[in-house]
């Protein structure tokens, strides 16, 4: 991960707005969050500015949001950030940026779900509404998530070995068993469905113990719904996964649930390593990612043979 050498400040955000969207430049500007790909700056009470500060493809991800979210948002039952304006690269800031609506709530890695039944219903309704056939021309790669699950086996083995060596995985054989079963499951043979593609705890917002919004659609693509269904294990508390599967329509078949467990293993191992990097103060680490990832791995192992 390489962060931009240019410092992003409130003054820079105001200058960019003055240059390209002067009618918005009078709104108060304050830092909202520094994410993996973008910084988020609050613009008054109802808007936000998203500017790339890491990864070379962040501009492309913002353009995907700008193109597709206005089409998807009206049918989704949870609030999502809807792009309002596009910022062009310029001498002041040589990258694409966008202005979106602001979605209130706390990221689930900082404020985990505690009302499992309500959150399971909310997540199931959201994904059922999103998981509809996508039109021709929509990305089907999803930064590598669009291919067969087994194609990630080498990466999973490396991450599992690294996390085990660091003492972060109490039962690596059990994790490996979950993965092997998932990788051996039959592939998706249905239509390419719309997917969020990056449903980890930092991209889901909570309030009063349940899910109240979903953010960061830069990875939106089309493919196997198992990629998103993994969120049942990574976001919901103990005892809520079955309710999610009952509420999601159409009810996932056994092969899809096996693949979803595999995607959840990938998400959990990645979160554990990023969380540990944060604990150790390494650049790009996020200490809050570790606990939900550990909880997800524990739930996956407990349900491996169901």
C-alpha positions as CSV (number, residue, x, y, z in Angstrom):
1,X,0.0,0.0,0.0
2,X,1.5,3.3,-1.0
3,X,0.0,6.5,0.3
4,X,0.1,9.7,-1.7
5,X,3.0,12.1,-1.1
6,X,0.5,15.0,-1.2
7,X,-1.0,15.9,2.1
8,X,-4.8,16.0,2.0
9,X,-6.1,18.8,4.2
10,X,-9.4,20.7,4.7
11,X,-7.9,23.6,2.8
12,X,-7.1,21.4,-0.2
13,X,-10.7,20.0,-0.2
14,X,-12.1,23.5,-0.1
15,X,-9.8,24.6,-3.0
16,X,-10.9,21.6,-5.1
17,X,-14.5,22.5,-4.5
18,X,-13.9,26.1,-5.3
19,X,-12.3,25.1,-8.6
20,X,-14.8,22.6,-9.8
21,X,-18.0,22.7,-7.6
22,X,-18.0,26.3,-6.2
23,X,-21.7,26.0,-5.0
24,X,-20.5,23.4,-2.4
25,X,-17.4,25.2,-1.2
26,X,-19.2,27.1,1.5
27,X,-20.0,24.0,3.5
28,X,-17.9,23.2,6.6
29,X,-15.1,20.6,5.8
30,X,-13.7,18.2,8.4
31,X,-12.0,14.9,8.3
32,X,-14.3,11.9,8.4
33,X,-12.0,8.9,8.1
34,X,-8.9,7.5,6.5
35,X,-9.8,4.3,4.7
36,X,-7.8,1.7,2.8
37,X,-8.1,3.4,-0.6
38,X,-9.5,6.8,0.1
39,X,-9.8,9.6,2.6
40,X,-13.3,10.7,3.5
41,X,-14.0,14.4,4.4
42,X,-17.3,15.5,5.8
43,X,-18.9,18.3,3.8
44,X,-21.6,19.9,6.0
45,X,-24.1,17.5,7.5
46,X,-25.3,15.6,4.5
47,X,-22.3,15.2,2.1
48,X,-18.8,13.8,2.0
49,X,-15.8,14.1,-0.3
50,X,-13.8,10.9,-1.2
51,X,-10.3,11.4,-2.4
52,X,-7.8,8.6,-3.2
53,X,-4.7,8.4,-1.0
54,X,-3.6,4.8,-1.5
55,X,-3.4,2.1,-4.2
56,X,-3.1,3.0,-7.9
57,X,-6.5,1.7,-8.9
58,X,-8.5,3.9,-6.4
59,X,-9.5,6.3,-9.1
60,X,-11.0,3.5,-11.1
61,X,-12.9,2.3,-8.0
62,X,-14.4,5.8,-7.5
63,X,-15.5,6.0,-11.1
64,X,-17.3,2.6,-10.7
65,X,-19.2,4.0,-7.7
66,X,-20.0,7.2,-9.6
67,X,-21.3,5.1,-12.5
68,X,-23.3,2.4,-10.8
69,X,-24.4,3.5,-7.3
70,X,-27.0,6.0,-8.5
71,X,-28.6,3.0,-10.4
72,X,-28.4,0.5,-7.5
73,X,-29.2,2.8,-4.6
74,X,-32.9,3.3,-5.2
75,X,-33.7,-0.5,-4.8
76,X,-31.5,-1.1,-1.7
77,X,-33.3,-1.1,1.7
78,X,-30.3,0.3,3.6
79,X,-28.7,3.7,3.1
80,X,-25.6,3.8,0.9
81,X,-23.4,6.7,-0.2
82,X,-24.8,8.0,-3.5
83,X,-22.4,10.0,-5.7
84,X,-23.5,13.5,-6.4
85,X,-20.6,15.1,-8.2
86,X,-17.4,14.0,-10.0
87,X,-14.1,15.7,-9.4
88,X,-11.6,15.7,-12.3
89,X,-7.8,15.3,-11.9
90,X,-6.2,18.7,-11.9
91,X,-2.9,20.5,-11.1
92,X,-4.0,20.8,-7.4
93,X,-4.9,17.1,-7.1
94,X,-3.9,14.8,-10.0
95,X,-6.5,12.1,-9.2
96,X,-10.3,11.5,-9.6
97,X,-12.5,12.3,-6.6
98,X,-16.2,12.3,-5.9
99,X,-18.8,14.0,-3.7
100,X,-21.4,11.6,-2.2
101,X,-24.2,11.6,0.3
102,X,-23.1,11.0,3.9
103,X,-24.4,7.8,5.6
104,X,-24.5,8.1,9.4
105,X,-23.4,5.3,11.7
106,X,-20.3,3.7,13.2
107,X,-18.2,1.1,11.3
108,X,-18.9,-2.4,12.6
109,X,-15.2,-3.0,13.4
110,X,-15.5,-0.3,16.1
111,X,-19.2,-0.8,17.0
112,X,-20.0,-4.5,16.4
113,X,-23.5,-5.9,15.8
114,X,-25.1,-6.9,19.1
115,X,-28.8,-7.3,18.0
116,X,-28.2,-10.5,15.9
117,X,-31.8,-11.1,14.8
118,X,-32.4,-7.6,13.6
119,X,-29.0,-7.4,11.9
120,X,-29.5,-10.8,10.2
121,X,-32.8,-9.6,8.7
122,X,-31.4,-6.3,7.6
123,X,-28.3,-7.9,6.0
124,X,-30.4,-10.6,4.2
125,X,-32.9,-8.0,2.9
126,X,-30.0,-5.8,1.6
127,X,-28.2,-8.6,-0.2
128,X,-31.4,-10.1,-1.6
129,X,-32.2,-6.7,-3.1
130,X,-28.6,-6.2,-4.4
131,X,-28.1,-9.8,-5.8
132,X,-30.0,-9.3,-9.1
133,X,-28.6,-10.1,-12.6
134,X,-26.2,-7.4,-13.7
135,X,-26.2,-6.0,-17.2
136,X,-23.6,-6.7,-19.8
137,X,-20.4,-4.7,-19.4
138,X,-20.3,-4.8,-15.6
139,X,-16.9,-5.8,-14.2
140,X,-16.8,-9.6,-13.5
141,X,-13.3,-9.7,-12.1
142,X,-13.7,-7.8,-8.8
143,X,-10.0,-7.4,-8.2
144,X,-9.5,-11.2,-8.4
145,X,-12.7,-12.1,-6.5
146,X,-14.6,-13.1,-9.7
147,X,-12.7,-16.3,-10.4
148,X,-13.1,-19.8,-8.9
149,X,-12.6,-20.0,-5.2
150,X,-9.9,-22.7,-5.5
151,X,-7.7,-20.1,-7.4
152,X,-7.0,-18.5,-4.0
153,X,-5.7,-21.6,-2.3
154,X,-2.0,-20.6,-2.5
155,X,-2.8,-17.2,-1.0
156,X,-4.9,-18.8,1.8
157,X,-2.1,-21.2,2.6
158,X,0.4,-18.4,2.8
159,X,-1.8,-16.3,5.0
160,X,-2.7,-19.2,7.3
161,X,1.0,-20.1,7.7
162,X,1.9,-16.5,8.4
163,X,-0.8,-16.0,11.0
164,X,-0.1,-19.4,12.6
165,X,3.6,-18.6,12.9
166,X,2.6,-15.4,14.7
167,X,0.5,-17.4,17.2
168,X,-2.8,-15.9,15.9
169,X,-4.5,-19.2,14.8
170,X,-5.3,-21.6,17.7
171,X,-6.3,-24.5,15.4
172,X,-4.9,-24.1,11.8
173,X,-5.9,-27.7,10.9
174,X,-9.6,-26.8,11.5
175,X,-9.2,-23.6,9.4
176,X,-7.6,-25.6,6.6
177,X,-10.4,-28.1,6.7
178,X,-13.0,-25.4,6.3
179,X,-11.0,-24.0,3.3
180,X,-10.5,-27.3,1.6
181,X,-14.2,-28.1,1.8
182,X,-15.1,-24.7,0.4
183,X,-12.5,-24.9,-2.4
184,X,-13.9,-28.3,-3.5
185,X,-17.5,-27.1,-3.7
186,X,-19.1,-26.9,-7.2
187,X,-18.8,-23.5,-8.8
188,X,-21.5,-20.9,-9.4
189,X,-23.4,-21.7,-12.6
190,X,-26.1,-19.0,-12.3
191,X,-26.2,-15.5,-13.8
192,X,-23.6,-12.9,-12.8
193,X,-25.3,-11.1,-9.9
194,X,-24.6,-7.6,-8.6
195,X,-22.2,-7.9,-5.6
196,X,-20.8,-5.4,-3.2
197,X,-17.6,-7.4,-3.2
198,X,-16.0,-6.0,0.0
199,X,-18.3,-6.5,2.9
200,X,-15.9,-6.5,5.8
201,X,-16.7,-4.9,9.1
202,X,-15.2,-1.5,8.3
203,X,-17.6,-1.1,5.3
204,X,-20.8,-1.8,7.2
205,X,-22.3,0.8,9.6
206,X,-24.2,0.1,12.8
207,X,-26.4,2.0,15.2
208,X,-28.2,0.7,18.3
209,X,-26.6,-2.7,17.8
210,X,-27.8,-3.4,14.3
211,X,-26.8,-2.6,10.7
212,X,-27.9,0.8,9.5
213,X,-25.9,1.3,6.3
214,X,-23.3,0.0,3.8
215,X,-20.5,2.0,2.4
216,X,-17.5,1.7,0.0
217,X,-18.8,0.2,-3.2
218,X,-15.6,0.6,-5.1
219,X,-15.3,-3.1,-5.6
220,X,-18.9,-3.5,-6.9
221,X,-18.9,-6.2,-9.6
222,X,-20.9,-9.1,-10.9
223,X,-20.5,-12.8,-10.1
224,X,-21.1,-15.5,-7.5
225,X,-23.2,-14.4,-4.5
226,X,-21.1,-16.5,-2.2
227,X,-18.6,-13.6,-2.2
228,X,-21.1,-11.4,-0.3
229,X,-22.8,-14.2,1.6
230,X,-19.6,-14.7,3.5
231,X,-20.7,-11.6,5.5
232,X,-23.0,-13.8,7.6
233,X,-20.0,-15.2,9.4
234,X,-17.8,-12.1,9.4
235,X,-20.4,-9.5,10.5
236,X,-23.1,-11.2,12.5
237,X,-22.8,-12.3,16.2
238,X,-23.0,-15.9,17.4
239,X,-26.4,-17.5,16.8
240,X,-27.5,-15.2,13.9
241,X,-26.1,-17.0,10.9
242,X,-29.0,-19.5,10.5
243,X,-31.5,-16.7,10.7
244,X,-29.7,-14.8,8.0
245,X,-29.8,-17.9,5.7
246,X,-33.5,-18.4,6.3
247,X,-34.2,-14.7,5.6
248,X,-32.1,-14.4,2.4
249,X,-34.1,-15.2,-0.7
250,X,-33.7,-17.4,-2.6
251,X,-32.3,-19.7,0.1
252,X,-28.7,-20.5,-0.8
253,X,-28.0,-24.1,-1.8
254,X,-25.4,-26.2,0.0
255,X,-22.6,-25.5,-2.6
256,X,-23.1,-21.8,-2.4
257,X,-22.9,-21.9,1.4
258,X,-19.7,-24.0,1.2
259,X,-18.1,-21.4,-1.1
260,X,-19.3,-18.6,1.2
261,X,-17.5,-20.2,4.1
262,X,-14.3,-20.1,1.9
263,X,-14.7,-16.4,1.1
264,X,-15.3,-15.8,4.8
265,X,-12.0,-17.6,5.6
266,X,-10.2,-15.3,3.2
267,X,-11.8,-12.3,4.8
268,X,-11.0,-13.5,8.3
269,X,-7.3,-14.3,7.6
270,X,-6.8,-10.9,5.9
271,X,-8.5,-9.1,8.8
272,X,-6.4,-11.0,11.4
273,X,-3.1,-10.0,9.6
274,X,-4.1,-6.4,9.1
275,X,-5.3,-6.2,12.7
276,X,-2.0,-7.6,14.0
277,X,-0.1,-5.1,11.8
278,X,-2.2,-2.4,13.5
279,X,-1.4,-3.7,17.0
280,X,2.3,-3.7,16.1
281,X,2.1,-0.1,14.7
282,X,2.9,-1.0,11.1
283,X,1.9,1.2,8.3
284,X,-1.5,0.2,6.8
285,X,-2.4,-1.9,9.9
286,X,-5.8,-1.5,11.5
287,X,-6.0,-2.9,15.0
288,X,-9.8,-2.9,15.1
289,X,-9.9,-5.4,12.2
290,X,-8.4,-8.2,14.3
291,X,-11.2,-9.0,16.9
292,X,-14.1,-9.4,14.4
293,X,-11.9,-11.5,12.1
294,X,-11.0,-13.8,15.0
295,X,-14.6,-14.1,15.9
296,X,-15.5,-15.0,12.3
297,X,-12.9,-17.7,12.2
298,X,-14.2,-19.2,15.4
299,X,-17.8,-19.2,14.0
300,X,-16.6,-20.8,10.8
301,X,-14.8,-23.7,12.6
302,X,-17.9,-24.3,14.8
303,X,-20.2,-24.6,11.8
304,X,-17.7,-26.5,9.5
305,X,-19.6,-29.8,9.5
306,X,-23.2,-28.5,9.5
